Each structure stands twice: as C-alpha cells, then as structure tokens.
C-alpha cells in the first residue's frame, strides 16, 4: 500500500482524529470510492454529482458551511462527511470474498 492509501485507511478506521487531519478532502475521495453513490444522495438529500468538489460543494451549501462571499468551505464539509461515516450514519458494507469450490472435500485430503 502507498503512504496515501495507508493514511486514508487509518483515518477511515478512526486511528486518526478528524480534527487532526491537515487535508480532510483526500480521505473523502477514498470514502467516495467505498460508499455507494445512492447512499450518499439519499442520506444528504442532494442532487447527483460527478466530482468530489461538486459533492463537497453541495454538502457545504446544504449545511451552511460558507465562507465570505458565499464560497463553500470544502474542508469543513469534508470533516462533516468523515464524521458521519465514522459515526455510522452512512451505510457501508463490503461483500464477503467469493469461495471457489473445486469439488473435493477438505476432510478427504487429511486421510
């Protein structure tokens, strides 16, 4: 695993506090690859999005995370999304690995 993937994984496993993250937008990119898009649209009640910036912009506007001039605060929106994921508000699951049966019984091999 690369250093980037390791740090994203640590953040998504709550090994690093959300408040201590210097770039909260990067783990959101990893999160978008894991959580189904339909779940995000349903939970946040936002329109369809194509990019991470578009997603975070909609979240920022919806939750009122705006800077001077109405500019979305992407970092604050990213931290909010990460907290929702870590607190279990976003449904996420992984499918179990597929087991390929070769037709032989393991017990027979031991005899």
DOTI-41938 format. One record per residue (C-alpha): x, y, z negated; residue in three letters. Coordinates in pm, 1 decimal, padded with zeros to 6 digits, m for minus. Example, Ala and Ser with C-alpha at 12.3 -4.5 7.8 and 13.67 -1.06 7.14 Angstrom:
residues 2
[[01230.0, m00450.0, m00780.0], 'Ala'];
[[01367.0, m00106.0, m00714.0], 'Ser'];
This chain:
residues 111
[[00000.0, 00000.0, 00000.0], 'Unk'];
[[00115.7, 00350.6, 00069.1], 'Unk'];
[[00153.4, 00606.5, m00208.1], 'Unk'];
[[m00155.0, 00791.5, m00080.7], 'Unk'];
[[m00368.0, 00475.3, m00094.5], 'Unk'];
[[m00235.3, 00390.6, m00441.1], 'Unk'];
[[m00316.0, 00733.1, m00582.8], 'Unk'];
[[m00664.6, 00730.5, m00424.9], 'Unk'];
[[m00724.0, 00385.2, m00567.3], 'Unk'];
[[m00613.2, 00496.9, m00914.9], 'Unk'];
[[m00848.2, 00793.4, m00902.1], 'Unk'];
[[m01143.9, 00580.7, m00789.3], 'Unk'];
[[m01070.8, 00333.6, m01071.7], 'Unk'];
[[m01069.9, 00611.4, m01334.3], 'Unk'];
[[m00699.1, 00568.3, m01411.5], 'Unk'];
[[m00651.9, 00940.4, m01344.7], 'Unk'];
[[m00889.0, 01207.5, m01474.8], 'Unk'];
[[m01081.8, 01404.4, m01214.4], 'Unk'];
[[m00972.0, 01728.7, m01381.6], 'Unk'];
[[m00602.3, 01635.4, m01338.7], 'Unk'];
[[m00621.5, 01584.5, m00962.5], 'Unk'];
[[m00438.5, 01852.1, m00764.2], 'Unk'];
[[m00614.3, 01771.1, m00432.6], 'Unk'];
[[m00963.5, 01632.1, m00505.0], 'Unk'];
[[m01061.9, 01631.3, m00138.1], 'Unk'];
[[m00824.6, 01347.2, m00044.1], 'Unk'];
[[m00989.2, 01081.1, m00266.6], 'Unk'];
[[m01329.2, 01186.1, m00130.3], 'Unk'];
[[m01203.7, 01080.2, 00212.8], 'Unk'];
[[m01132.3, 00732.7, 00070.2], 'Unk'];
[[m01470.6, 00733.8, m00100.3], 'Unk'];
[[m01649.6, 00814.1, 00226.5], 'Unk'];
[[m01489.6, 00503.7, 00373.9], 'Unk'];
[[m01628.0, 00286.2, 00093.7], 'Unk'];
[[m01976.2, 00414.2, 00011.3], 'Unk'];
[[m02240.3, 00369.8, 00277.8], 'Unk'];
[[m02337.2, 00691.3, 00451.8], 'Unk'];
[[m02708.6, 00624.1, 00399.0], 'Unk'];
[[m02649.1, 00607.4, 00022.3], 'Unk'];
[[m02478.4, 00947.6, 00025.8], 'Unk'];
[[m02754.5, 01103.9, 00235.2], 'Unk'];
[[m03022.8, 00960.7, 00006.4], 'Unk'];
[[m02852.1, 01048.8, m00322.0], 'Unk'];
[[m02760.4, 01407.4, m00233.7], 'Unk'];
[[m03061.7, 01470.0, m00006.7], 'Unk'];
[[m02850.9, 01631.6, 00262.6], 'Unk'];
[[m02852.0, 01627.7, 00641.6], 'Unk'];
[[m02637.1, 01390.3, 00843.3], 'Unk'];
[[m02269.2, 01481.3, 00856.1], 'Unk'];
[[m01977.1, 01384.9, 01077.0], 'Unk'];
[[m01673.8, 01515.3, 00887.4], 'Unk'];
[[m01560.2, 01528.3, 00528.1], 'Unk'];
[[m01559.0, 01909.1, 00534.3], 'Unk'];
[[m01916.4, 01913.7, 00659.8], 'Unk'];
[[m02018.1, 01672.1, 00381.4], 'Unk'];
[[m01844.9, 01874.2, 00108.7], 'Unk'];
[[m01984.6, 02199.0, 00251.7], 'Unk'];
[[m02340.2, 02067.6, 00225.6], 'Unk'];
[[m02277.8, 01946.5, m00130.5], 'Unk'];
[[m02128.2, 02283.9, m00228.8], 'Unk'];
[[m02423.8, 02476.5, m00087.0], 'Unk'];
[[m02677.9, 02239.6, m00242.5], 'Unk'];
[[m02521.0, 02260.2, m00590.2], 'Unk'];
[[m02432.5, 02629.6, m00571.4], 'Unk'];
[[m02055.0, 02585.0, m00565.1], 'Unk'];
[[m01991.5, 02900.9, m00363.9], 'Unk'];
[[m01703.7, 03144.8, m00374.5], 'Unk'];
[[m01714.6, 03514.4, m00298.9], 'Unk'];
[[m01881.7, 03577.6, 00035.4], 'Unk'];
[[m02079.0, 03252.5, 00026.2], 'Unk'];
[[m01779.4, 03035.8, 00115.1], 'Unk'];
[[m01824.7, 02676.5, m00008.7], 'Unk'];
[[m01587.9, 02569.4, m00285.9], 'Unk'];
[[m01473.3, 02236.9, m00140.3], 'Unk'];
[[m01259.3, 02142.0, m00441.7], 'Unk'];
[[m01544.2, 02185.5, m00688.5], 'Unk'];
[[m01780.4, 01990.6, m00461.2], 'Unk'];
[[m01520.7, 01711.6, m00425.1], 'Unk'];
[[m01478.4, 01687.4, m00803.1], 'Unk'];
[[m01857.3, 01666.2, m00840.2], 'Unk'];
[[m01878.6, 01381.9, m00587.3], 'Unk'];
[[m01593.5, 01196.3, m00759.6], 'Unk'];
[[m01765.2, 01233.4, m01098.3], 'Unk'];
[[m02090.2, 01099.7, m00951.9], 'Unk'];
[[m01904.6, 00796.2, m00815.4], 'Unk'];
[[m01716.5, 00731.5, m01138.8], 'Unk'];
[[m02031.8, 00768.6, m01349.6], 'Unk'];
[[m02215.4, 00511.3, m01137.0], 'Unk'];
[[m02461.1, 00748.2, m00974.0], 'Unk'];
[[m02356.4, 00635.0, m00625.8], 'Unk'];
[[m02430.4, 00274.2, m00541.0], 'Unk'];
[[m02124.4, 00094.9, m00417.3], 'Unk'];
[[m02051.2, m00271.4, m00368.5], 'Unk'];
[[m01816.7, m00495.6, m00178.9], 'Unk'];
[[m01919.8, m00817.6, m00015.8], 'Unk'];
[[m01757.4, m01132.1, m00154.9], 'Unk'];
[[m01490.1, m01290.8, 00062.5], 'Unk'];
[[m01607.2, m01547.4, 00314.4], 'Unk'];
[[m01516.5, m01905.3, 00235.5], 'Unk'];
[[m01447.6, m02124.4, 00534.3], 'Unk'];
[[m01524.3, m02487.5, 00464.4], 'Unk'];
[[m01314.5, m02736.4, 00654.3], 'Unk'];
[[m01548.6, m03028.3, 00587.1], 'Unk'];
[[m01317.3, m03203.4, 00340.7], 'Unk'];
[[m01385.0, m03230.4, m00028.9], 'Unk'];
[[m01105.2, m03098.5, m00251.9], 'Unk'];
[[m01159.2, m03382.7, m00501.4], 'Unk'];
[[m01066.7, m03643.0, m00241.6], 'Unk'];
[[m00728.1, m03481.0, m00184.3], 'Unk'];
[[m00635.6, m03524.2, m00550.8], 'Unk'];
[[m00677.8, m03904.9, m00545.5], 'Unk'];
